[in-house]
Amino acid sequence: MSRDRRIEAAKVMLQLGISQAAVVRLLTNYELEVLERQIYYLPYRKAKRPGAFLIEAVRFDYSAPKDLFHAKVQTEPEDEQQLDKSAERLVGRVASDLKRHRAEAPANPASPDRGLEP
């Protein structure tokens, strides 16, 4: 299973324009969980060069973007099992989100009022 996750992460990174040599370095030098987490965060970031940004985010293990926090507050899952199931589908969903959103805008942009009551 870990091999399949590595392959999916590599596919996403190659689609972002990261060189094959850089993909190999990232996969061998960093934990898979860090790579998957940063790939997951990428649609929520306003990266002009998503491939280069992803490399730096993995190297320095950037924290979650604030847009992700606001999106989660509005759509909190009801139980922990739901979180576990969504984590298994992480890499495939992120790849489709990156294509659809081109990593220039958040996947779930927060409303201008950030969900606050008037």
MODELLER restraints for C-alpha pairs under 7 A, 6 or more apart:
rsr = mdl.restraints
at = mdl.atoms
rsr.add(forms.Gaussian(group=physical.xy_distance, feature=features.Distance(at['CA:6:A'], at['CA:32:A']), mean=7.00, stdev=0.5))
rsr.add(forms.Gaussian(group=physical.xy_distance, feature=features.Distance(at['CA:8:A'], at['CA:91:A']), mean=6.28, stdev=0.5))
rsr.add(forms.Gaussian(group=physical.xy_distance, feature=features.Distance(at['CA:9:A'], at['CA:36:A']), mean=6.71, stdev=0.5))
rsr.add(forms.Gaussian(group=physical.xy_distance, feature=features.Distance(at['CA:9:A'], at['CA:91:A']), mean=6.34, stdev=0.5))
rsr.add(forms.Gaussian(group=physical.xy_distance, feature=features.Distance(at['CA:10:A'], at['CA:23:A']), mean=6.27, stdev=0.5))
rsr.add(forms.Gaussian(group=physical.xy_distance, feature=features.Distance(at['CA:12:A'], at['CA:95:A']), mean=5.69, stdev=0.5))
rsr.add(forms.Gaussian(group=physical.xy_distance, feature=features.Distance(at['CA:13:A'], at['CA:23:A']), mean=6.68, stdev=0.5))
rsr.add(forms.Gaussian(group=physical.xy_distance, feature=features.Distance(at['CA:13:A'], at['CA:51:A']), mean=6.90, stdev=0.5))
rsr.add(forms.Gaussian(group=physical.xy_distance, feature=features.Distance(at['CA:14:A'], at['CA:20:A']), mean=6.88, stdev=0.5))
rsr.add(forms.Gaussian(group=physical.xy_distance, feature=features.Distance(at['CA:16:A'], at['CA:50:A']), mean=6.57, stdev=0.5))
rsr.add(forms.Gaussian(group=physical.xy_distance, feature=features.Distance(at['CA:16:A'], at['CA:51:A']), mean=5.03, stdev=0.5))
rsr.add(forms.Gaussian(group=physical.xy_distance, feature=features.Distance(at['CA:17:A'], at['CA:51:A']), mean=5.93, stdev=0.5))
rsr.add(forms.Gaussian(group=physical.xy_distance, feature=features.Distance(at['CA:18:A'], at['CA:51:A']), mean=5.51, stdev=0.5))
rsr.add(forms.Gaussian(group=physical.xy_distance, feature=features.Distance(at['CA:34:A'], at['CA:58:A']), mean=6.39, stdev=0.5))
rsr.add(forms.Gaussian(group=physical.xy_distance, feature=features.Distance(at['CA:34:A'], at['CA:61:A']), mean=6.92, stdev=0.5))
rsr.add(forms.Gaussian(group=physical.xy_distance, feature=features.Distance(at['CA:35:A'], at['CA:58:A']), mean=6.06, stdev=0.5))
rsr.add(forms.Gaussian(group=physical.xy_distance, feature=features.Distance(at['CA:36:A'], at['CA:91:A']), mean=6.59, stdev=0.5))
rsr.add(forms.Gaussian(group=physical.xy_distance, feature=features.Distance(at['CA:38:A'], at['CA:54:A']), mean=6.62, stdev=0.5))
rsr.add(forms.Gaussian(group=physical.xy_distance, feature=features.Distance(at['CA:38:A'], at['CA:57:A']), mean=6.43, stdev=0.5))
rsr.add(forms.Gaussian(group=physical.xy_distance, feature=features.Distance(at['CA:38:A'], at['CA:58:A']), mean=6.31, stdev=0.5))
rsr.add(forms.Gaussian(group=physical.xy_distance, feature=features.Distance(at['CA:39:A'], at['CA:94:A']), mean=6.78, stdev=0.5))
rsr.add(forms.Gaussian(group=physical.xy_distance, feature=features.Distance(at['CA:40:A'], at['CA:90:A']), mean=6.80, stdev=0.5))
rsr.add(forms.Gaussian(group=physical.xy_distance, feature=features.Distance(at['CA:40:A'], at['CA:94:A']), mean=5.70, stdev=0.5))
rsr.add(forms.Gaussian(group=physical.xy_distance, feature=features.Distance(at['CA:41:A'], at['CA:64:A']), mean=6.57, stdev=0.5))
rsr.add(forms.Gaussian(group=physical.xy_distance, feature=features.Distance(at['CA:41:A'], at['CA:65:A']), mean=6.92, stdev=0.5))
rsr.add(forms.Gaussian(group=physical.xy_distance, feature=features.Distance(at['CA:42:A'], at['CA:103:A']), mean=6.35, stdev=0.5))
rsr.add(forms.Gaussian(group=physical.xy_distance, feature=features.Distance(at['CA:43:A'], at['CA:97:A']), mean=6.79, stdev=0.5))
rsr.add(forms.Gaussian(group=physical.xy_distance, feature=features.Distance(at['CA:43:A'], at['CA:98:A']), mean=6.06, stdev=0.5))
rsr.add(forms.Gaussian(group=physical.xy_distance, feature=features.Distance(at['CA:43:A'], at['CA:101:A']), mean=6.96, stdev=0.5))
rsr.add(forms.Gaussian(group=physical.xy_distance, feature=features.Distance(at['CA:43:A'], at['CA:103:A']), mean=4.60, stdev=0.5))
rsr.add(forms.Gaussian(group=physical.xy_distance, feature=features.Distance(at['CA:43:A'], at['CA:105:A']), mean=6.53, stdev=0.5))
rsr.add(forms.Gaussian(group=physical.xy_distance, feature=features.Distance(at['CA:43:A'], at['CA:106:A']), mean=5.24, stdev=0.5))
rsr.add(forms.Gaussian(group=physical.xy_distance, feature=features.Distance(at['CA:43:A'], at['CA:107:A']), mean=5.41, stdev=0.5))
rsr.add(forms.Gaussian(group=physical.xy_distance, feature=features.Distance(at['CA:44:A'], at['CA:65:A']), mean=6.57, stdev=0.5))
rsr.add(forms.Gaussian(group=physical.xy_distance, feature=features.Distance(at['CA:44:A'], at['CA:67:A']), mean=6.03, stdev=0.5))
rsr.add(forms.Gaussian(group=physical.xy_distance, feature=features.Distance(at['CA:44:A'], at['CA:68:A']), mean=6.05, stdev=0.5))
rsr.add(forms.Gaussian(group=physical.xy_distance, feature=features.Distance(at['CA:44:A'], at['CA:105:A']), mean=6.57, stdev=0.5))
rsr.add(forms.Gaussian(group=physical.xy_distance, feature=features.Distance(at['CA:44:A'], at['CA:106:A']), mean=3.96, stdev=0.5))
rsr.add(forms.Gaussian(group=physical.xy_distance, feature=features.Distance(at['CA:44:A'], at['CA:107:A']), mean=5.81, stdev=0.5))
rsr.add(forms.Gaussian(group=physical.xy_distance, feature=features.Distance(at['CA:45:A'], at['CA:65:A']), mean=6.47, stdev=0.5))
rsr.add(forms.Gaussian(group=physical.xy_distance, feature=features.Distance(at['CA:45:A'], at['CA:105:A']), mean=6.77, stdev=0.5))
rsr.add(forms.Gaussian(group=physical.xy_distance, feature=features.Distance(at['CA:45:A'], at['CA:106:A']), mean=6.12, stdev=0.5))
rsr.add(forms.Gaussian(group=physical.xy_distance, feature=features.Distance(at['CA:46:A'], at['CA:103:A']), mean=6.89, stdev=0.5))
rsr.add(forms.Gaussian(group=physical.xy_distance, feature=features.Distance(at['CA:46:A'], at['CA:104:A']), mean=5.13, stdev=0.5))
rsr.add(forms.Gaussian(group=physical.xy_distance, feature=features.Distance(at['CA:46:A'], at['CA:105:A']), mean=5.69, stdev=0.5))
rsr.add(forms.Gaussian(group=physical.xy_distance, feature=features.Distance(at['CA:47:A'], at['CA:53:A']), mean=6.40, stdev=0.5))
rsr.add(forms.Gaussian(group=physical.xy_distance, feature=features.Distance(at['CA:47:A'], at['CA:103:A']), mean=6.58, stdev=0.5))
rsr.add(forms.Gaussian(group=physical.xy_distance, feature=features.Distance(at['CA:47:A'], at['CA:104:A']), mean=5.85, stdev=0.5))
rsr.add(forms.Gaussian(group=physical.xy_distance, feature=features.Distance(at['CA:48:A'], at['CA:104:A']), mean=6.41, stdev=0.5))
rsr.add(forms.Gaussian(group=physical.xy_distance, feature=features.Distance(at['CA:50:A'], at['CA:103:A']), mean=6.44, stdev=0.5))
rsr.add(forms.Gaussian(group=physical.xy_distance, feature=features.Distance(at['CA:67:A'], at['CA:110:A']), mean=6.90, stdev=0.5))
rsr.add(forms.Gaussian(group=physical.xy_distance, feature=features.Distance(at['CA:70:A'], at['CA:110:A']), mean=6.64, stdev=0.5))
rsr.add(forms.Gaussian(group=physical.xy_distance, feature=features.Distance(at['CA:71:A'], at['CA:108:A']), mean=6.49, stdev=0.5))
rsr.add(forms.Gaussian(group=physical.xy_distance, feature=features.Distance(at['CA:71:A'], at['CA:110:A']), mean=6.33, stdev=0.5))
rsr.add(forms.Gaussian(group=physical.xy_distance, feature=features.Distance(at['CA:77:A'], at['CA:83:A']), mean=6.98, stdev=0.5))
rsr.add(forms.Gaussian(group=physical.xy_distance, feature=features.Distance(at['CA:97:A'], at['CA:107:A']), mean=6.79, stdev=0.5))
rsr.add(forms.Gaussian(group=physical.xy_distance, feature=features.Distance(at['CA:101:A'], at['CA:107:A']), mean=6.42, stdev=0.5))
